[in-house]
């Protein structure tokens, strides 16, 4: 073996760990082999890596991080493998390890909730260290789910006394009186993503009790007016559909020992005019205010199915093309 060549052997405890980091039918191993040029042989409970020394070292780091993640009880996904490859190749293994070591909460089924990208981790840390956080990004980046996870964790640690969830019901024009049922029944369809996240982290009977006692509150944004929210973790979802006056009203509800999270996707504005969105204005206005954090996600933070990333990219290209055509038409006129 030449001087710049190397061979490393990684051993797992058992065959189950091998399947965990290599994937069923070697699904993850195929992804890894496509990303590296060195030879990888997985046999029994050993992975043998041979080739150019620097690449072998990166490959070993990758397998160690995947094994670390698997041993924490978190089933690996193809996204985890691809993102870990990206991080290791970029020389960010230390950040990757710290991110994977940070557990926000454990779900009802025993699954650990963690940030899966650096963007998500930055979002989590920003929420922890600020009173107000604005999380803006495309669908599938975990904005809402991570916010709810942090809210439930804060409630369990008795850092707050209640969780308040709200969003603008712009599809109903914020005028819910014509819909059948009480306020909760009227708003529930619009808050389903928040309910889904809560049901993951709080047992159903306990969640129902929290709702009845007011420990967990669900209300339309219009009902926030005039309230002072003390000792609460408050989440405003789908904030791209708020007007400037609405988002200002919401943010000024903050009382003592409160944490406010605002999430939204500025590419999915349902208001009559995109320029009416209060979220975009709030981002520019508040980004330099002490105690307020603004986090912008990008396509690399999408953790849903890989197609979601491609869909977002396709629509972005379409929007860029349409904007270019409109600009050209305007110049010609």
Secondary structure, DSSP 8 states (H G I E B T S, - for coil): --TTEEEEEEE-SSHHHHHHHH-GGGHHHHHHHHH--SEEEEETTEEEEEEEHHHHHHHHHHHHHHHHHHHTT----HHHHHHHHHHHHTT-HHHHHHHHH---EE-TTS-EE---SHHHHHHHHHHHH-SEEEEE--TTS-HHHHHHHHHHHHHHTTS-SEEEEEE--GGGTT-GGGSSS-HHHHHHGGGHHHHHHHHHHS-HHHHHHHHHHTSEEEEEGGGGTT--B-SEEEEEESGGGS-HHHHHHHHTTB-TT-EEEEEE-TT---SSSGGG-HHHHHHHHHTTSTTEEEEE--GGG--S-HHHHHHHHHHHHHHHHHHHHHHHHHHH-
